[in-house]
Amino acid sequence: MIQAPDLPLWAAIAVGLFVLLGASITLIGALGLLRLDNFYDRIHPPTLGSTLGTGCILIASMICFSVLHTRPMVHEILIAIFVTLTTPITLMLLARAALYRDRAEGSPIVPADLEPNGEEG
Amino acid sequence: MSTLILALVITTAQILLALAMGCAAWRILRGPRAQDRVLGMDGLYIAGMLLLLIYGIQTGRTLFFEGAVVIALLGFTGTVALAKFLMRGEVIE
């Protein structure tokens, strides 16, 4: 269904620009997830969507609701802070788990563990 | 006039995000190993959260913002639990 909020011209331009930019950046990240051929390459592109894509769409949402309600509405910052804090944590845990699994199998694409007696990371 | 153009732009952005969710779903279905599937799920929930935020802009209601917060929270928990499971074979030791 095609509809949009009734915004003044400057706000409509800003909201449209940021929404389109955020969605395009997220799509580029997802295409990278599809096309790269190694797990350690593939782990990078989704962060494009969770940093810059989320940021652009949250800015558009802030502008839209601030204009609609005629007072500053910045509760979207909650999502921005949360996603910015959690994305590195999850992807670092996932990369370490993948490294552990590849090393346990002796896969040739990862370097061997330098400290065999050290704590397994 | 500007409302019509904004509506078209928002619909285009929704289509782009749906394509992004399709790419992530393809990675979940095909991904050669388990960690690729978890990575696909991470991309899928981020794109779904953005789709919900754009739907909130489109309808002009703040109701969908809470849904986006819940998706972000549960997606983070799910990815961490799956990464822990891949690492140790158990989620809570």
Backbone of each chain as ProteinMPNN parsed JSONL, in Angstrom:
{"seq_chain_A": "MIQAPDLPLWAAIAVGLFVLLGASITLIGALGLLRLDNFYDRIHPPTLGSTLGTGCILIASMICFSVLHTRPMVHEILIAIFVTLTTPITLMLLARAALYRDRAEGSPIVPADLEPNGEEG", "coords_chain_A": {"N_chain_A": [[0.851, -1.193, 0.0], [0.624, 2.155, -0.944], [1.558, 4.893, 0.789], [2.189, 7.908, 2.694], [3.466, 9.976, 5.373], [2.164, 13.296, 6.023], [4.251, 15.667, 5.311], [6.157, 18.759, 5.531], [7.945, 20.291, 2.72], [10.828, 20.383, 2.957], [11.291, 18.559, 5.009], [10.237, 16.257, 3.88], [12.021, 15.827, 1.752], [14.423, 15.375, 3.173], [13.748, 13.115, 4.737], [13.096, 11.226, 2.727], [15.556, 11.015, 1.378], [17.312, 10.015, 3.382], [16.049, 7.609, 4.073], [16.139, 6.178, 1.662], [18.9, 6.032, 1.265], [19.734, 4.563, 3.536], [18.386, 2.11, 3.126], [19.537, 1.295, 0.685], [22.222, 0.975, 1.41], [22.009, -1.09, 3.254], [21.128, -3.106, 1.541], [23.377, -3.374, -0.108], [25.191, -4.413, 1.737], [23.923, -6.88, 2.237], [24.127, -8.051, -0.258], [26.857, -8.401, -0.391], [27.088, -10.33, 1.579], [25.971, -12.395, 0.219], [27.678, -12.794, -1.978], [30.496, -12.994, -1.431], [33.101, -15.452, -0.926], [34.149, -16.763, 1.282], [33.988, -17.623, 4.705], [35.238, -15.886, 6.516], [35.526, -13.622, 5.023], [32.902, -13.047, 4.517], [31.857, -12.282, 6.953], [32.188, -9.612, 7.295], [30.555, -7.772, 5.529], [27.725, -7.631, 6.561], [27.827, -5.811, 8.666], [27.73, -3.349, 7.523], [25.028, -2.822, 7.095], [24.173, -2.779, 9.746], [25.39, -0.627, 10.916], [25.779, 1.913, 9.311], [23.477, 1.77, 7.686], [21.369, 1.35, 9.56], [21.79, 3.697, 11.034], [21.191, 5.785, 9.161], [18.444, 5.304, 8.618], [17.365, 5.591, 11.151], [17.888, 8.298, 11.613], [16.222, 9.41, 9.657], [13.755, 8.593, 10.708], [13.75, 9.982, 13.134], [13.674, 12.672, 12.2], [11.201, 12.625, 10.875], [9.247, 12.011, 12.924], [9.756, 14.042, 14.732], [8.946, 16.284, 13.273], [6.279, 15.651, 12.76], [5.107, 15.524, 15.334], [5.734, 17.975, 16.297], [7.676, 18.413, 18.279], [10.905, 17.7, 19.692], [11.748, 14.343, 19.109], [13.573, 11.821, 20.213], [13.754, 9.132, 20.772], [14.67, 7.115, 19.17], [17.369, 6.95, 19.431], [17.886, 5.07, 21.326], [17.729, 2.532, 20.002], [19.868, 2.949, 18.246], [22.116, 3.169, 19.975], [22.002, 0.652, 21.176], [22.253, -1.206, 19.016], [24.736, -0.44, 17.992], [26.367, -1.079, 20.152], [26.018, -3.875, 20.382], [26.54, -5.21, 17.945], [29.426, -5.532, 17.353], [30.055, -7.273, 19.466], [28.513, -9.639, 19.031], [29.429, -10.445, 16.477], [32.131, -10.812, 16.914], [32.143, -12.904, 18.779], [31.005, -14.858, 17.139], [32.931, -15.082, 15.102], [35.076, -16.061, 16.572], [34.05, -18.511, 17.393], [33.789, -19.749, 14.888], [36.458, -19.838, 14.107], [37.483, -21.542, 16.066], [36.092, -23.892, 15.416], [37.057, -24.375, 12.815], [39.771, -24.74, 13.333], [39.693, -26.984, 14.938], [39.023, -28.862, 13.09], [41.255, -28.849, 11.537], [41.39, -27.215, 9.281], [42.655, -25.927, 6.175], [42.45, -23.201, 5.612], [42.73, -21.545, 7.797], [45.225, -20.175, 10.003], [47.374, -22.173, 12.094], [47.009, -22.782, 15.655], [49.048, -20.781, 17.697], [49.757, -21.067, 20.328], [49.582, -23.921, 21.692], [49.05, -24.837, 24.256], [47.76, -22.818, 25.462], [44.863, -20.975, 26.667], [41.892, -21.913, 25.089], [40.637, -19.912, 22.565]], "CA_chain_A": [[0.0, 0.0, 0.0], [1.456, 3.351, -1.065], [1.123, 6.047, 1.562], [3.301, 8.589, 3.351], [2.985, 11.036, 6.26], [2.052, 14.621, 5.408], [5.378, 16.443, 5.83], [6.585, 19.887, 4.692], [8.832, 19.866, 1.624], [12.22, 20.119, 3.372], [11.336, 17.328, 5.793], [10.005, 15.137, 2.965], [13.271, 15.568, 1.023], [15.412, 14.778, 4.079], [13.326, 11.755, 5.109], [13.239, 10.345, 1.568], [16.979, 10.802, 1.097], [17.932, 9.145, 4.387], [15.447, 6.268, 3.989], [16.663, 5.492, 0.474], [20.317, 5.765, 1.5], [19.863, 3.471, 4.495], [17.956, 0.841, 2.532], [20.518, 0.884, -0.327], [23.442, 0.495, 2.066], [21.719, -2.413, 3.805], [21.088, -4.062, 0.431], [24.76, -3.632, -0.534], [25.744, -5.342, 2.717], [23.342, -8.212, 2.057], [24.698, -8.622, -1.484], [28.183, -8.882, -0.022], [26.869, -11.59, 2.309], [25.63, -13.422, -0.773], [28.643, -13.006, -3.05], [31.856, -13.348, -1.026], [33.12, -16.916, -0.932], [34.85, -17.317, 2.432], [33.248, -17.144, 5.883], [35.921, -14.767, 7.167], [35.202, -12.431, 4.226], [31.461, -12.785, 4.597], [31.426, -11.747, 8.246], [32.293, -8.139, 7.288], [29.514, -6.916, 4.924], [26.475, -7.308, 7.278], [27.992, -4.664, 9.562], [27.351, -2.147, 6.768], [23.622, -2.566, 7.382], [23.856, -2.539, 11.151], [25.909, 0.662, 11.389], [25.394, 3.073, 8.501], [22.083, 1.618, 7.252], [20.511, 1.643, 10.707], [21.939, 5.108, 11.386], [20.449, 6.641, 8.227], [16.992, 5.136, 8.767], [16.974, 6.171, 12.439], [17.857, 9.762, 11.452], [14.982, 9.716, 8.935], [12.633, 8.403, 11.637], [13.778, 11.108, 14.079], [13.182, 13.883, 11.523], [9.779, 12.457, 10.566], [8.382, 12.108, 14.099], [9.906, 15.369, 15.334], [8.122, 17.229, 12.521], [4.856, 15.297, 12.916], [4.628, 15.818, 16.691], [6.201, 19.336, 16.583], [8.607, 18.517, 19.406], [11.994, 16.751, 19.409], [11.555, 12.959, 19.562], [14.858, 11.178, 19.943], [13.832, 7.806, 21.385], [15.36, 6.187, 18.263], [18.76, 6.816, 19.868], [17.926, 3.809, 22.077], [18.101, 1.46, 19.069], [21.199, 3.225, 17.707], [23.118, 2.786, 20.978], [21.968, -0.794, 21.404], [22.813, -1.939, 17.866], [26.17, -0.132, 17.909], [27.081, -1.819, 21.198], [25.918, -5.335, 20.335], [27.032, -5.836, 16.711], [30.788, -6.073, 17.469], [30.104, -8.401, 20.411], [28.004, -10.863, 18.418], [30.231, -10.921, 15.361], [33.408, -11.297, 17.425], [31.873, -14.241, 19.33], [30.764, -15.784, 16.033], [34.195, -15.335, 14.409], [35.911, -16.932, 17.411], [33.483, -19.856, 17.319], [34.126, -20.323, 13.583], [37.9, -20.125, 14.13], [37.644, -22.731, 16.899], [35.609, -25.059, 14.676], [37.963, -24.66, 11.697], [41.03, -25.28, 13.843], [39.457, -28.333, 15.438], [38.997, -29.76, 11.942], [42.499, -28.742, 10.794], [41.111, -26.638, 7.971], [43.853, -25.236, 5.672], [42.293, -21.76, 5.381], [43.057, -20.754, 8.986], [46.532, -20.509, 10.552], [47.319, -23.029, 13.271], [47.1, -22.09, 16.934], [50.458, -20.617, 18.045], [49.978, -21.526, 21.702], [48.717, -25.089, 21.841], [48.651, -25.076, 25.637], [47.046, -21.661, 25.976], [43.411, -21.109, 26.777], [41.296, -21.937, 23.749], [39.885, -18.697, 22.411]], "C_chain_A": [[0.889, 1.246, 0.0], [0.846, 4.472, -0.245], [2.338, 6.666, 2.229], [2.717, 9.62, 4.299], [2.998, 12.386, 5.564], [3.111, 15.536, 6.008], [5.586, 17.677, 4.972], [7.704, 19.461, 3.743], [10.232, 19.517, 2.105], [12.31, 18.817, 4.155], [11.122, 16.119, 4.893], [11.279, 14.787, 2.207], [14.274, 14.859, 1.928], [15.04, 13.344, 4.413], [13.51, 10.793, 3.94], [14.684, 10.003, 1.286], [17.586, 9.803, 2.089], [17.365, 7.733, 4.324], [16.043, 5.497, 2.817], [18.127, 5.115, 0.663], [20.494, 4.567, 2.438], [19.485, 2.133, 3.888], [18.97, 0.365, 1.496], [21.77, 0.321, 0.329], [23.213, -0.884, 2.661], [21.684, -3.47, 2.705], [22.49, -4.386, -0.061], [25.434, -4.617, 0.419], [25.228, -6.755, 2.518], [23.876, -8.866, 0.783], [26.113, -9.13, -1.229], [28.103, -10.2, 0.719], [26.614, -12.73, 1.33], [26.835, -13.785, -1.632], [30.018, -13.461, -2.591], [31.914, -14.843, -0.727], [33.876, -17.546, 0.238], [34.141, -16.794, 3.671], [33.89, -15.912, 6.485], [35.834, -13.491, 6.332], [33.752, -12.037, 4.449], [31.044, -12.142, 5.9], [31.472, -10.219, 8.248], [31.079, -7.407, 6.711], [28.249, -6.683, 5.75], [26.609, -6.127, 8.231], [27.677, -3.352, 8.87], [25.9, -1.786, 7.084], [23.383, -2.197, 8.825], [24.497, -1.269, 11.68], [25.335, 1.812, 10.573], [23.935, 2.973, 8.055], [21.112, 1.947, 8.368], [20.577, 3.115, 11.069], [21.115, 6.007, 10.488], [18.949, 6.527, 8.453], [16.531, 5.704, 10.1], [16.952, 7.695, 12.367], [16.589, 10.182, 10.721], [13.782, 9.623, 9.861], [12.564, 9.551, 12.643], [13.221, 12.371, 13.45], [11.676, 13.788, 11.341], [8.918, 12.669, 11.808], [8.542, 13.443, 14.814], [9.034, 16.381, 14.616], [6.636, 16.94, 12.738], [4.313, 15.712, 14.275], [5.038, 17.204, 17.168], [6.946, 19.465, 17.915], [9.703, 17.48, 19.152], [11.678, 15.367, 19.965], [12.802, 12.177, 19.212], [14.924, 9.792, 20.575], [14.486, 6.782, 20.467], [16.822, 5.987, 18.651], [18.963, 5.524, 20.657], [18.381, 2.661, 21.177], [19.515, 1.677, 18.572], [22.274, 2.778, 18.691], [23.172, 1.27, 21.112], [22.625, -1.556, 20.256], [24.31, -1.687, 17.753], [26.961, -0.905, 18.961], [27.114, -3.31, 20.918], [26.522, -5.943, 19.076], [28.478, -6.34, 16.831], [30.861, -7.285, 18.381], [29.673, -9.685, 19.716], [28.944, -11.369, 17.332], [31.601, -11.41, 15.832], [33.24, -12.692, 18.026], [31.728, -15.256, 18.2], [32.06, -16.118, 15.314], [35.086, -16.244, 15.239], [35.394, -18.356, 17.391], [33.85, -20.524, 16.001], [35.597, -20.7, 13.527], [38.17, -21.405, 14.916], [37.238, -23.981, 16.129], [36.557, -25.417, 13.537], [39.278, -25.248, 12.179], [40.858, -26.703, 14.333], [39.429, -29.336, 14.289], [40.311, -29.754, 11.177], [42.297, -28.186, 9.402], [42.312, -25.852, 7.473], [43.681, -23.728, 5.537], [42.584, -20.933, 6.615], [44.441, -21.153, 9.469], [46.389, -21.354, 11.82], [47.463, -22.196, 14.542], [48.567, -22.011, 17.355], [50.765, -21.127, 19.44], [49.091, -22.728, 21.961], [48.258, -25.317, 23.269], [47.855, -23.924, 26.226], [45.553, -21.928, 26.058], [42.797, -21.025, 25.392], [40.361, -20.759, 23.585], [38.617, -18.873, 21.614]], "O_chain_A": [[1.788, 1.38, 0.83], [-0.251, 4.945, -0.543], [3.391, 6.036, 2.324], [1.605, 10.1, 4.08], [3.759, 12.594, 4.62], [2.909, 16.114, 7.076], [5.231, 17.663, 3.793], [8.329, 18.417, 3.927], [10.78, 18.484, 1.721], [13.266, 18.058, 4.004], [11.739, 15.074, 5.098], [11.597, 13.611, 2.029], [14.9, 13.876, 1.528], [15.889, 12.454, 4.384], [14.014, 9.684, 4.117], [15.014, 8.854, 0.992], [18.283, 8.868, 1.694], [18.101, 6.762, 4.498], [16.405, 4.327, 2.945], [18.552, 4.026, 0.277], [21.297, 3.672, 2.173], [20.172, 1.134, 4.101], [19.249, -0.832, 1.418], [22.32, -0.681, -0.127], [24.086, -1.749, 2.597], [22.15, -4.593, 2.901], [22.778, -5.535, -0.397], [26.145, -5.527, -0.006], [25.988, -7.719, 2.614], [24.06, -10.083, 0.737], [26.524, -10.154, -1.776], [28.936, -11.085, 0.523], [26.989, -13.876, 1.577], [27.009, -14.952, -1.983], [30.66, -14.245, -3.29], [30.916, -15.44, -0.324], [34.208, -18.73, 0.193], [33.729, -15.634, 3.694], [33.195, -14.994, 6.918], [36.041, -12.396, 6.856], [33.418, -10.857, 4.555], [29.986, -11.516, 5.965], [30.86, -9.589, 9.11], [30.597, -6.476, 7.356], [27.704, -5.583, 5.654], [25.607, -5.499, 8.573], [27.389, -2.352, 9.529], [25.57, -0.622, 7.311], [22.496, -1.396, 9.121], [24.184, -0.856, 12.797], [24.515, 2.588, 11.063], [23.225, 3.979, 8.044], [20.162, 2.707, 8.181], [19.554, 3.726, 11.378], [20.415, 6.895, 10.973], [18.251, 7.54, 8.478], [15.428, 6.244, 10.189], [16.097, 8.328, 12.987], [15.948, 11.166, 11.088], [12.889, 10.469, 9.812], [11.482, 10.037, 12.973], [12.407, 13.069, 14.055], [10.952, 14.744, 11.615], [7.953, 13.431, 11.757], [7.597, 13.935, 15.43], [8.438, 17.247, 15.257], [5.832, 17.861, 12.882], [3.187, 16.199, 14.369], [4.738, 17.584, 18.3], [6.859, 20.49, 18.59], [9.46, 16.486, 18.468], [11.377, 15.225, 21.15], [13.058, 11.901, 18.04], [16.013, 9.31, 20.886], [14.828, 5.689, 20.918], [17.447, 4.999, 18.265], [20.053, 4.952, 20.665], [19.292, 1.91, 21.526], [20.292, 0.727, 18.476], [23.226, 2.098, 18.311], [24.25, 0.677, 21.156], [23.449, -2.442, 20.482], [25.073, -2.604, 17.453], [28.085, -1.337, 18.705], [28.125, -3.961, 21.182], [26.979, -7.085, 19.117], [28.746, -7.478, 16.446], [31.623, -8.217, 18.123], [30.366, -10.7, 19.79], [29.231, -12.564, 17.258], [32.175, -12.316, 15.229], [34.082, -13.565, 17.817], [32.25, -16.368, 18.28], [32.293, -17.27, 14.949], [35.779, -17.102, 14.692], [36.177, -19.306, 17.374], [34.182, -21.709, 15.973], [35.958, -21.74, 12.976], [38.971, -22.245, 14.504], [37.929, -24.999, 16.169], [36.839, -26.592, 13.301], [39.843, -26.134, 11.539], [41.75, -27.535, 14.173], [39.763, -30.507, 14.469], [40.49, -30.558, 10.262], [42.945, -28.623, 8.451], [42.948, -25.161, 8.269], [44.675, -23.023, 5.363], [42.681, -19.711, 6.506], [44.816, -22.322, 9.37], [45.388, -21.252, 12.529], [47.962, -21.071, 14.518], [49.262, -23.026, 17.375], [51.881, -21.566, 19.719], [47.955, -22.568, 22.409], [47.206, -25.915, 23.494], [47.336, -24.02, 27.339], [45.051, -22.95, 25.59], [43.155, -20.147, 24.607], [39.409, -20.601, 24.349], [37.879, -17.911, 21.408]]}, "seq_chain_B": "MSTLILALVITTAQILLALAMGCAAWRILRGPRAQDRVLGMDGLYIAGMLLLLIYGIQTGRTLFFEGAVVIALLGFTGTVALAKFLMRGEVIE", "coords_chain_B": {"N_chain_B": [[1.918, 16.608, -3.826], [4.657, 16.384, -3.068], [4.182, 14.561, -1.103], [3.336, 12.32, -2.526], [5.675, 11.641, -3.952], [7.364, 11.098, -1.814], [6.013, 8.872, -0.794], [6.421, 7.031, -2.873], [9.215, 6.828, -2.747], [9.537, 5.717, -0.199], [8.258, 3.263, -0.541], [9.974, 2.139, -2.463], [12.284, 1.896, -0.908], [11.391, 0.002, 0.905], [11.125, -2.195, -0.789], [13.818, -2.592, -1.475], [14.853, -3.308, 1.036], [13.45, -5.65, 1.45], [14.595, -7.226, -0.544], [17.162, -7.362, 0.523], [16.6, -8.88, 2.809], [15.91, -11.2, 1.486], [18.389, -11.985, 0.366], [19.79, -12.547, 2.737], [18.226, -14.647, 3.689], [18.693, -16.536, 1.72], [21.361, -17.078, 2.259], [21.02, -18.275, 4.728], [19.677, -20.605, 3.976], [21.444, -21.868, 2.143], [24.052, -21.652, 3.127], [27.278, -22.948, 3.56], [28.225, -23.901, 6.034], [27.481, -24.153, 9.6], [28.074, -21.718, 10.884], [27.794, -19.859, 8.853], [25.064, -19.85, 8.497], [24.187, -18.76, 10.917], [25.253, -16.219, 10.651], [23.767, -15.315, 8.477], [21.268, -15.193, 9.715], [21.73, -13.091, 11.463], [22.03, -10.91, 9.676], [19.449, -11.008, 8.635], [17.695, -10.355, 10.769], [18.451, -7.736, 11.309], [17.749, -6.423, 8.892], [15.004, -6.892, 8.945], [14.257, -5.446, 11.212], [14.817, -2.838, 10.319], [12.968, -2.661, 8.275], [10.595, -2.656, 9.72], [10.896, -0.22, 11.079], [10.783, 1.559, 8.916], [8.204, 1.072, 8.107], [6.904, 2.184, 10.269], [7.545, 4.911, 9.852], [6.151, 5.267, 7.495], [3.418, 4.916, 8.162], [3.223, 6.812, 10.105], [3.002, 6.294, 12.807], [4.034, 5.696, 16.189], [3.951, 3.23, 17.205], [5.24, 1.028, 16.05], [7.836, 1.276, 16.714], [8.439, 0.124, 19.211], [8.219, -2.552, 18.565], [10.445, -2.789, 16.875], [12.514, -2.374, 18.724], [12.212, -4.648, 20.31], [12.797, -6.652, 18.43], [15.512, -6.067, 17.951], [16.643, -6.577, 20.491], [15.991, -9.349, 20.955], [17.136, -10.516, 18.723], [19.872, -10.031, 19.12], [20.266, -11.553, 21.482], [19.661, -14.109, 20.482], [21.672, -14.499, 18.495], [23.999, -14.404, 20.055], [23.558, -16.619, 21.735], [23.557, -18.694, 19.844], [26.164, -18.488, 18.811], [27.611, -19.121, 21.096], [26.758, -21.717, 21.412], [27.843, -22.932, 19.117], [30.479, -22.729, 19.778], [30.928, -24.13, 22.226], [29.146, -26.242, 22.374], [27.158, -26.193, 24.198], [24.704, -24.005, 25.581], [24.213, -22.799, 28.121], [26.367, -23.335, 30.702]], "CA_chain_B": [[2.939, 16.18, -4.791], [5.825, 15.876, -2.354], [3.76, 13.365, -0.37], [3.327, 11.183, -3.46], [7.06, 11.234, -4.23], [7.874, 10.463, -0.585], [5.41, 7.539, -0.71], [7.12, 6.154, -3.82], [10.567, 6.576, -2.233], [9.448, 4.8, 0.94], [7.958, 1.932, -1.071], [11.215, 1.628, -3.057], [13.184, 1.484, 0.177], [10.874, -1.256, 1.458], [11.464, -3.272, -1.721], [15.258, -2.851, -1.333], [15.088, -4.044, 2.285], [12.939, -7.011, 1.263], [15.64, -7.932, -1.292], [18.248, -7.649, 1.467], [16.166, -10.022, 3.615], [15.983, -12.378, 0.627], [19.8, -12.407, 0.3], [20.15, -13.165, 4.02], [17.525, -15.932, 3.778], [19.429, -17.447, 0.833], [22.566, -17.495, 2.981], [20.595, -19.228, 5.764], [19.307, -21.885, 3.362], [22.534, -22.494, 1.418], [25.329, -21.484, 3.823], [27.899, -24.267, 3.632], [28.423, -24.412, 7.392], [26.532, -23.612, 10.576], [28.344, -20.307, 11.205], [27.23, -19.031, 7.788], [23.619, -19.712, 8.735], [24.014, -17.804, 12.015], [25.55, -14.9, 10.087], [22.589, -14.949, 7.685], [20.197, -14.799, 10.631], [22.071, -11.759, 11.964], [21.635, -9.944, 8.643], [17.995, -11.053, 8.443], [16.943, -9.603, 11.778], [18.721, -6.302, 11.147], [16.932, -5.91, 7.791], [13.607, -6.897, 9.374], [14.068, -4.318, 12.125], [14.77, -1.604, 9.53], [11.693, -2.668, 7.548], [9.56, -2.247, 10.679], [11.063, 1.217, 11.321], [10.294, 2.285, 7.746], [6.747, 0.982, 8.142], [6.481, 3.183, 11.245], [7.601, 6.223, 9.196], [5.12, 5.32, 6.459], [2.092, 5.1, 8.743], [3.241, 7.938, 11.026], [2.659, 5.876, 14.17], [5.223, 5.278, 16.93], [3.687, 1.895, 17.738], [6.13, 0.009, 15.502], [9.168, 1.456, 17.284], [8.624, -0.878, 20.267], [8.485, -3.819, 17.887], [11.827, -2.78, 16.397], [13.39, -2.565, 19.89], [12.143, -6.055, 20.725], [13.544, -7.455, 17.455], [16.951, -5.862, 18.173], [17.038, -7.279, 21.724], [15.927, -10.801, 20.83], [18.103, -10.941, 17.719], [21.183, -10.056, 19.787], [20.31, -12.714, 22.366], [19.697, -15.323, 19.681], [22.972, -14.687, 17.849], [24.995, -14.742, 21.082], [23.322, -17.99, 22.179], [23.986, -19.633, 18.796], [27.625, -18.479, 18.751], [28.07, -19.876, 22.263], [26.486, -23.128, 21.151], [28.828, -23.423, 18.147], [31.79, -22.748, 20.424], [31.079, -25.086, 23.321], [28.199, -27.346, 22.321], [26.102, -25.946, 25.169], [24.471, -22.57, 25.711], [24.458, -22.439, 29.524], [27.147, -24.426, 31.3]], "C_chain_B": [[4.152, 15.608, -4.059], [5.458, 14.632, -1.553], [3.767, 12.135, -1.272], [4.742, 10.681, -3.727], [7.661, 10.543, -3.013], [7.306, 9.057, -0.445], [6.102, 6.571, -1.649], [8.512, 5.805, -3.318], [10.524, 5.564, -1.09], [9.143, 3.383, 0.457], [9.191, 1.312, -1.726], [12.166, 1.124, -1.986], [12.708, 0.175, 0.79], [11.214, -2.431, 0.541], [12.945, -3.634, -1.601], [15.533, -3.662, -0.073], [14.562, -5.462, 2.182], [13.935, -7.847, 0.472], [16.805, -8.303, -0.376], [17.878, -8.834, 2.354], [16.209, -11.306, 2.799], [17.405, -12.907, 0.51], [20.199, -13.128, 1.588], [19.478, -14.532, 4.156], [18.193, -16.973, 2.886], [20.675, -17.962, 1.529], [22.196, -18.481, 4.105], [20.32, -20.592, 5.14], [20.52, -22.599, 2.794], [23.808, -22.633, 2.232], [26.05, -22.791, 4.053], [28.039, -24.783, 5.059], [27.496, -23.673, 8.352], [26.783, -22.136, 10.849], [27.827, -19.375, 10.112], [25.734, -18.816, 8.001], [23.351, -18.718, 9.867], [24.257, -16.376, 11.522], [24.374, -14.403, 9.245], [21.443, -14.511, 8.569], [20.45, -13.407, 11.197], [21.664, -10.681, 10.952], [20.131, -9.864, 8.476], [17.267, -10.226, 9.499], [17.229, -8.109, 11.714], [17.834, -5.715, 10.047], [15.452, -5.884, 8.184], [13.302, -5.746, 10.312], [13.967, -3.008, 11.35], [13.463, -1.508, 8.755], [10.561, -2.198, 8.465], [9.651, -0.749, 10.974], [10.519, 2.024, 10.155], [8.774, 2.208, 7.687], [6.181, 1.98, 9.148], [6.5, 4.592, 10.658], [6.428, 6.362, 8.226], [3.741, 5.603, 7.055], [2.049, 6.275, 9.708], [2.837, 7.575, 12.444], [3.908, 5.366, 14.877], [5.07, 3.871, 17.497], [4.737, 0.883, 17.309], [7.537, 0.135, 16.048], [9.447, 0.401, 18.362], [8.916, -2.249, 19.665], [9.926, -3.902, 17.41], [12.803, -2.993, 17.558], [13.396, -4.025, 20.311], [12.911, -6.943, 19.75], [15.043, -7.31, 17.687], [17.421, -6.636, 19.397], [17.082, -8.787, 21.519], [16.897, -11.319, 19.77], [19.506, -11.027, 18.299], [21.299, -11.304, 20.664], [20.438, -14.007, 21.569], [21.059, -15.561, 19.054], [24.036, -15.062, 18.867], [24.824, -16.182, 21.537], [23.811, -18.986, 21.132], [25.503, -19.677, 18.681], [28.216, -19.275, 19.905], [27.869, -21.366, 22.036], [27.501, -23.708, 20.169], [30.189, -23.601, 18.793], [31.929, -23.933, 21.366], [30.157, -26.291, 23.23], [27.099, -27.23, 23.347], [25.918, -24.446, 25.287], [24.778, -22.104, 27.126], [25.171, -23.602, 30.183], [27.013, -24.398, 32.81]], "O_chain_B": [[4.623, 14.513, -4.368], [6.293, 13.753, -1.34], [4.152, 11.046, -0.847], [4.997, 9.477, -3.734], [8.369, 9.543, -3.138], [8.016, 8.142, -0.027], [6.349, 5.422, -1.285], [8.956, 4.663, -3.432], [11.363, 4.666, -1.014], [9.698, 2.414, 0.975], [9.441, 0.116, -1.576], [12.777, 0.065, -2.129], [13.523, -0.671, 1.155], [11.546, -3.52, 1.01], [13.306, -4.811, -1.619], [16.34, -4.59, -0.092], [15.145, -6.383, 2.754], [14.118, -9.031, 0.757], [17.366, -9.395, -0.472], [18.716, -9.693, 2.629], [16.503, -12.376, 3.332], [17.626, -14.118, 0.546], [20.852, -14.172, 1.554], [20.081, -15.47, 4.677], [18.258, -18.15, 3.24], [21.015, -19.139, 1.411], [22.955, -19.404, 4.4], [20.686, -21.62, 5.709], [20.632, -23.816, 2.938], [24.558, -23.595, 2.068], [25.49, -23.683, 4.69], [27.978, -25.993, 5.276], [26.823, -22.71, 7.982], [25.835, -21.371, 11.027], [27.461, -18.234, 10.393], [25.205, -17.74, 7.724], [22.409, -17.93, 9.796], [23.56, -15.444, 11.922], [24.025, -13.223, 9.289], [20.72, -13.572, 8.233], [19.515, -12.631, 11.392], [21.043, -9.68, 11.308], [19.586, -8.793, 8.209], [16.337, -9.485, 9.18], [16.357, -7.298, 12.027], [17.238, -4.653, 10.226], [14.726, -4.965, 7.804], [12.235, -5.136, 10.235], [13.136, -2.159, 11.673], [12.908, -0.422, 8.592], [9.684, -1.443, 8.047], [8.628, -0.077, 11.105], [9.87, 3.05, 10.357], [8.121, 3.163, 7.266], [5.117, 2.556, 8.925], [5.596, 5.386, 10.918], [5.796, 7.415, 8.137], [2.986, 6.421, 6.53], [0.964, 6.705, 10.101], [2.383, 8.432, 13.203], [4.742, 4.693, 14.271], [5.959, 3.378, 18.191], [5.097, -0.01, 18.076], [8.352, -0.773, 15.882], [10.545, -0.152, 18.426], [9.741, -3.006, 20.175], [10.562, -4.95, 17.521], [13.799, -3.702, 17.41], [14.446, -4.583, 20.63], [13.598, -7.876, 20.167], [15.777, -8.297, 17.632], [18.47, -7.279, 19.361], [18.071, -9.437, 21.858], [17.421, -12.426, 19.894], [20.247, -11.969, 18.016], [22.295, -12.024, 20.604], [21.217, -14.891, 21.924], [21.56, -16.685, 19.069], [24.877, -15.921, 18.604], [25.809, -16.9, 21.712], [24.409, -20.005, 21.476], [26.084, -20.744, 18.48], [29.189, -20.009, 19.734], [28.71, -22.179, 22.42], [27.972, -24.831, 20.35], [30.958, -24.489, 18.424], [32.922, -24.659, 21.319], [30.364, -27.273, 23.943], [26.196, -28.065, 23.381], [26.874, -23.69, 25.111], [25.511, -21.135, 27.32], [24.653, -24.719, 30.222], [27.596, -25.237, 33.497]]}, "name": "protein", "num_of_chains": 2, "seq": "MIQAPDLPLWAAIAVGLFVLLGASITLIGALGLLRLDNFYDRIHPPTLGSTLGTGCILIASMICFSVLHTRPMVHEILIAIFVTLTTPITLMLLARAALYRDRAEGSPIVPADLEPNGEEGMSTLILALVITTAQILLALAMGCAAWRILRGPRAQDRVLGMDGLYIAGMLLLLIYGIQTGRTLFFEGAVVIALLGFTGTVALAKFLMRGEVIE"}
